[in-house]
Amino acid sequence: MRRHFTSAVAFAFTVLLTCACAVAQQKAAPSPTATPQPSPAPSASPEPLRAVKGQVLTSPAMPAASIEFDKEFKYVGGHSFILYDVARAEQHFFVDADKDGRVKRFYWVQFEGYLPSNTHAYDYKQKVPKSVQIGGLEFIADAYPRNIKANPSPSDSDGARARSFLESKGYRMAGDDILMQRLVHLVDEA
């Protein structure tokens, strides 16, 4: 199934190795007096819209959810950016690393939504036909091994930005061979 939304949002978990977290979907309270606001012009570094308190990442919308991570994972921060000039992306990282900053496993949570000028479409279902239910949300799921040295991401990709962000915080992958588990939830505003 192909989904095309003018203001689509993909909510994705990328998990290195097998880890556990809890996702609770929250119902967003509609505001009867709210009027639609024009989308702000994209900037190089928009501010993150989600917040973290302790081990809980809270998203007020798209989707409204709270995600609680095990205490073995340390929240190391988040950032936002414009991805490929077509989408606004926001990434948050919970890391399990040794004392030298070598990452053993981590959660990479990414919220992504197309900019109003976009003409592209998310097309995960044709590539990844499996899905799972977590906290009342359906996620498209796939897992794959990768050697990040032999197969580096393009420098403007979300993966390259994720690694650069983690490196800026003093973290690096423990090795070049990784196993990724990706879970993607597509949000439809309709």
C-alpha positions as CSV (number, residue, x, y, z in Angstrom):
1,M,0.0,0.0,0.0
2,R,1.3,3.4,-0.9
3,R,0.5,6.4,1.3
4,H,0.8,10.0,0.2
5,F,0.0,12.8,2.6
6,T,0.7,16.4,1.9
7,S,1.7,16.9,5.6
8,A,2.5,13.3,6.4
9,V,4.5,12.4,9.4
10,A,6.5,9.2,9.9
11,F,7.3,8.3,13.4
12,A,10.2,5.8,13.5
13,F,12.2,3.9,16.0
14,T,15.6,2.7,15.0
15,V,16.9,0.3,17.5
16,L,20.5,-1.1,17.5
17,L,20.3,-4.7,18.7
18,T,17.3,-5.9,20.6
19,C,16.0,-3.6,23.3
20,A,12.8,-3.0,25.2
21,C,10.7,0.2,25.8
22,A,7.1,1.0,26.5
23,V,4.9,3.1,24.2
24,A,1.7,4.6,25.4
25,Q,-0.5,6.4,22.9
26,Q,-2.1,9.5,24.2
27,K,-5.2,11.2,22.8
28,A,-4.5,14.7,21.8
29,A,-7.1,17.1,23.1
30,P,-8.6,19.1,20.3
31,S,-8.8,22.8,20.8
32,P,-12.2,24.1,19.8
33,T,-10.9,27.6,19.4
34,A,-7.7,26.8,17.6
35,T,-7.3,28.2,14.1
36,P,-4.8,26.6,11.6
37,Q,-1.5,28.5,11.5
38,P,0.7,28.7,8.5
39,S,3.7,26.4,8.5
40,P,6.9,28.3,9.5
41,A,9.5,28.6,6.8
42,P,12.1,25.8,7.2
43,S,15.2,26.7,9.0
44,A,18.5,24.9,9.2
45,S,18.0,23.8,12.8
46,P,14.3,24.0,13.9
47,E,13.8,23.5,17.6
48,P,12.7,20.0,18.7
49,L,8.9,19.7,19.4
50,R,9.1,16.7,21.8
51,A,10.5,16.7,25.4
52,V,12.3,14.2,27.6
53,K,11.9,14.0,31.4
54,G,13.8,11.3,33.1
55,Q,13.4,8.1,30.9
56,V,10.2,9.3,29.2
57,L,10.1,10.9,25.7
58,T,6.8,12.7,25.3
59,S,5.3,13.7,21.9
60,P,2.3,16.1,22.2
61,A,1.1,15.2,18.7
62,M,1.8,13.3,15.4
63,P,1.5,10.9,17.2
64,A,0.6,11.9,20.8
65,A,2.6,9.4,22.7
66,S,4.8,8.8,25.7
67,I,7.7,6.4,25.3
68,E,9.5,5.1,28.5
69,F,13.0,3.7,28.2
70,D,14.8,1.3,30.5
71,K,17.2,2.9,33.0
72,E,20.1,1.1,31.3
73,F,19.7,3.7,28.5
74,K,20.9,7.3,29.1
75,Y,19.2,10.1,27.2
76,V,22.0,12.0,25.4
77,G,19.9,14.5,23.6
78,G,17.9,15.4,20.5
79,H,18.0,17.7,17.5
80,S,16.0,18.8,14.6
81,F,16.9,19.5,11.0
82,I,15.6,19.7,7.4
83,L,16.1,16.4,5.7
84,Y,16.8,16.4,1.9
85,D,15.0,19.8,1.6
86,V,11.6,18.0,1.7
87,A,11.0,17.0,5.4
88,R,11.5,18.3,8.9
89,A,13.2,15.6,11.1
90,E,13.6,15.4,14.8
91,Q,15.8,12.8,16.4
92,H,16.2,11.7,20.0
93,F,18.8,9.2,21.4
94,F,18.9,6.9,24.4
95,V,22.2,5.1,24.6
96,D,23.8,2.2,26.4
97,A,27.5,2.7,26.2
98,D,30.7,1.7,28.1
99,K,32.7,4.2,30.2
100,D,34.7,5.1,27.0
101,G,31.6,6.1,25.0
102,R,31.5,2.9,22.9
103,V,27.8,2.4,22.1
104,K,26.7,-1.2,22.7
105,R,23.0,-0.5,21.8
106,F,20.8,2.5,21.5
107,Y,17.4,3.8,20.6
108,W,17.1,6.4,17.8
109,V,13.6,7.8,17.8
110,Q,12.8,10.0,14.8
111,F,9.8,12.1,14.0
112,E,9.6,13.2,10.4
113,G,7.1,15.2,8.4
114,Y,7.1,16.6,4.9
115,L,7.3,20.3,4.3
116,P,4.3,22.0,2.7
117,S,6.3,22.3,-0.6
118,N,6.9,18.6,-0.8
119,T,5.7,16.4,-3.7
120,H,7.2,13.1,-2.4
121,A,5.3,10.2,-0.7
122,Y,6.3,7.7,2.0
123,D,6.2,4.2,0.6
124,Y,7.2,1.8,3.3
125,K,4.5,-0.9,2.9
126,Q,5.8,-2.1,-0.5
127,K,9.4,-2.4,0.8
128,V,8.5,-3.7,4.3
129,P,5.3,-5.8,4.4
130,K,5.6,-6.8,8.1
131,S,3.9,-4.9,10.9
132,V,3.6,-5.0,14.7
133,Q,1.3,-3.4,17.2
134,I,2.9,-1.5,20.1
135,G,1.0,0.6,22.6
136,G,-2.0,0.7,20.3
137,L,0.0,1.9,17.3
138,E,0.8,-0.1,14.1
139,F,4.4,-0.1,13.1
140,I,5.9,-1.3,9.9
141,A,8.9,-3.4,10.9
142,D,12.1,-4.5,9.4
143,A,15.6,-5.6,10.6
144,Y,18.9,-5.7,8.7
145,P,22.6,-6.1,9.3
146,R,24.9,-3.4,8.1
147,N,28.6,-2.6,8.0
148,I,28.7,1.2,8.6
149,K,32.3,1.5,7.4
150,A,31.8,-0.5,4.1
151,N,28.4,1.0,3.5
152,P,28.3,4.6,4.8
153,S,25.2,6.7,4.6
154,P,25.2,9.8,2.4
155,S,26.5,12.8,4.3
156,D,23.1,14.5,4.2
157,S,21.1,11.5,5.4
158,D,19.3,11.0,8.7
159,G,21.8,8.2,9.5
160,A,24.8,10.4,9.0
161,R,23.3,13.1,11.1
162,A,22.5,10.6,13.8
163,R,26.1,9.4,13.9
164,S,27.4,12.9,13.8
165,F,25.2,13.9,16.7
166,L,26.2,11.0,18.8
167,E,29.9,11.7,18.1
168,S,29.4,15.3,19.2
169,K,28.2,14.0,22.5
170,G,31.3,11.7,22.9
171,Y,29.8,8.4,21.6
172,R,30.9,6.1,18.8
173,M,29.8,2.7,17.6
174,A,31.5,-0.2,19.4
175,G,32.2,-1.8,16.0
176,D,31.5,-1.4,12.3
177,D,29.0,-4.3,12.1
178,I,25.6,-3.4,13.4
179,L,22.1,-5.0,13.4
180,M,19.3,-2.5,13.0
181,Q,15.6,-3.0,13.9
182,R,13.4,-0.3,12.4
183,L,9.8,0.4,13.4
184,V,7.9,3.0,11.4
185,H,4.5,4.4,12.3
186,L,2.8,6.5,9.6
187,V,0.4,9.2,10.9
188,D,-2.5,10.3,8.8
189,E,-4.1,13.6,9.7
190,A,-7.3,12.8,7.9
